[in-house]
Amino acid sequence: MRPVDPAKTIEGTLFVSGMSCSGCEYNVSTGLRLVDGVLEAHADHTSGEVKVRFDPSRTTLALLADAVRTTGYPVAPVEESSPAKD
């Protein structure tokens, strides 16, 4: 995989059902980090949210949701936004 340029990334949020522990967070986050174009992925089992920073020219939020589903968790896209400008 090519390195991801942080300047070209956007942040998306996925809502993931069924995460109940830090092991679940690890599985979901690791599965997302293996997708080409993902810079960061942070899952929180208490809120059910996964924050993902990715390059939209290399992947989409829908494809990231599919990657989470392959780890065994139901997921629905929540929001996608551009990086904050200073």
C-alpha positions in Angstrom: 0.0 0.0 0.0 1.1 3.5 -0.8 1.5 6.0 2.1 -1.5 8.2 2.8 -1.1 11.9 2.4 -2.8 13.5 5.5 -3.6 16.7 3.5 -5.8 14.7 1.2 -7.8 12.9 3.9 -11.3 13.5 5.2 -13.0 12.1 8.3 -15.9 9.8 8.4 -17.9 8.3 11.2 -19.4 4.8 11.2 -21.9 3.5 13.7 -21.1 -0.1 14.6 -23.4 -2.4 16.5 -22.3 -5.3 18.6 -18.9 -3.9 19.9 -18.8 -4.8 23.6 -15.1 -4.6 24.6 -11.7 -3.3 23.8 -11.1 -6.4 21.8 -14.0 -5.5 19.5 -12.5 -2.0 19.1 -9.2 -3.6 18.1 -10.8 -5.9 15.6 -12.8 -3.1 13.9 -9.9 -0.6 13.9 -7.4 -3.1 12.6 -9.7 -4.2 9.9 -10.1 -0.6 8.7 -6.4 0.2 8.9 -5.8 -2.6 6.4 -7.9 -0.8 3.7 -5.8 1.1 1.2 -6.3 4.8 1.7 -7.0 4.7 5.5 -4.8 6.9 7.6 -6.4 6.4 11.0 -9.3 4.4 12.6 -10.4 4.7 16.2 -13.3 2.6 17.5 -15.2 3.2 20.7 -17.4 0.4 21.9 -19.2 2.5 24.5 -20.6 4.9 21.9 -20.6 2.5 19.0 -18.8 5.0 16.9 -15.7 4.5 14.7 -13.9 7.6 13.5 -11.9 7.0 10.3 -9.6 9.4 8.4 -9.1 8.3 4.8 -8.2 9.5 1.3 -11.5 9.7 -0.6 -9.7 9.2 -3.9 -8.6 5.7 -2.8 -11.7 4.5 -0.8 -15.2 5.5 0.2 -17.1 5.4 3.4 -19.4 2.7 1.9 -16.3 0.5 1.2 -15.1 1.1 4.7 -18.5 0.1 6.1 -18.2 -3.1 4.0 -14.7 -3.7 5.6 -16.2 -3.5 9.0 -19.0 -5.9 8.1 -16.3 -8.5 7.1 -15.1 -8.3 10.7 -18.5 -9.5 11.8 -20.2 -6.3 12.9 -23.3 -4.5 11.5 -22.5 -0.9 10.5 -24.2 2.1 8.9 -22.5 5.3 7.6 -23.2 8.2 9.9 -21.4 11.2 8.5 -18.6 12.4 6.3 -16.9 15.7 6.5 -13.9 17.7 5.2 -10.9 18.4 7.3 -11.1 21.5 9.5 -9.4 24.6 8.0 -7.4 26.9 10.2 
